[in-house]
């Protein structure tokens, strides 16, 4: 097949493109900018164009897959419709794939990437050779966000945003938690729970829901078969109770597949984390951490874990809020998370704007300097952060760069590997 991906650099879309490329399909794609993801795909034989242009769409294409972030007036979408080439969104295309495998879908407001990574590695170590589509990259999978296996098992992250997970056909759902998130789409918690319930109803009668016993909102959903897991005090390299809960979910799933605890517990103990999930390295005595946390609950859990791991160190947090809409809806919650003072120093920089998902009205209501001051920190533009840090940090400090936007690129700029 000849498949074209619009928005091919995205973490999910690039994983699916990589899967189809490994399966022997001809892959083309486009994105507004090149990245590590596009570089890998190009090296493997995909042809990728910079920018979205109608010329990128050829008559002989069998399928076009587009990122949910792509708008209907995109020139490539328009051209595809003119040529009557089949179009599928990323969730629709991944949904088709879930019908072809025994699918283990990891869902929840927080912890999807870590839990699905842990599960994927457990299945791999148990010799089950799964296919995996992730929203992060794993060192064990050659720093890739996907793996093509030979068995009938498929492990995916099932994201709730835009109701994406309603496209999937899972056999087992691992549900980490349900919380307020993506309020620009869902508006309130009740709508979020309703959407999760619809998704869970997609399980077959012999399917299984594995849910977090400690999460009150998760208890509100119903399924034919439910297995509840609780926090187990596991021996892990990755810090924090939130990661122990993620690992406890992975252990519950492994037991349902009759994987021996000996294999599971060793895999979990050896788990080194994934890309931008408490990703840690050292420059002499200085510790640098890159983390994806962008929701107030994630920030609180990650900073708490950081303090527990480095109880006597001076901890800096450099935070880039992700999306004006989220910052608006959770403004006070962000302040409360930072006011817990797990960090010693706080820098908040400009919001990472998500094109197509922001409104002018919301943007005008946000005062980022106010957020920084009320959170007990300072506001700095990204271009000024390097100078400030190099002037103020001590050689043995810990600096955690946090956010779901492009803040990780600043880490490489200031502290190149």
NORUR-V343272 format. One line per field, one symbol per residue. phi: phi as a letter, one per 30 degrees, with the letter a starting at -180 (. if undefined). burial: + if it has 16 or more other C-alpha atoms within 10 Angstrom, else -. A space follows every 10 residues. Layout:
# NORUR-V343272
phi = ???
burial = ???
This chain:
# NORUR-V343272
phi = .cbccciddd dddddddded dddjddcbab adbdaedddd ddddjdcbcc jcbdddccdd dcabcbdedd dddeeddedd dedhdecbde ddddeddddc bdccccbkdb idddddddde ddddddidhd dbbccacced chiccaaccc dcdbcbdcdd diiedddcbd cbcccdabbd ahddcdiade dddddddedd dddddcdbcc bdddcddddd cbadbbcccb dcdddbdddj dddddedddd ddddddcide eedddddddd dcjbeichdc abbhcdccbc bdebceddde dddddddddb dcddccbccc dciddddddc edddeddddd idccbbbccd dddcdjbcbe ededdccddd eddddibbcb dedcdedddd dcdcecdcbc cbkcccdddd edddbdd
burial = -+++++++++ ++++++++++ +----+++++ +-----++-- +----+-++- -++--+++-- +-++++++-+ ----+++-++ ----+-++++ +++++-++-- ++++++++++ ++++++++++ ++++-+-+++ ++++++++-- ---+++++-- --++++++++ +-++++++++ ++++++++++ ++++-+--+- -++-+++-++ +++---++++ +++---++-- +-+-----+- +--+-+-+++ ++++++++++ ++++----+- ---++-++-- ++++++++++ ------++++ ++++++++++ +++++++--- ---+++++++ ++++++++++ +-++++++-- +++-++++++ ++-------- --+--+-++- ++-+++++++ ----+----- --+---++++ +++++-++-+ +------
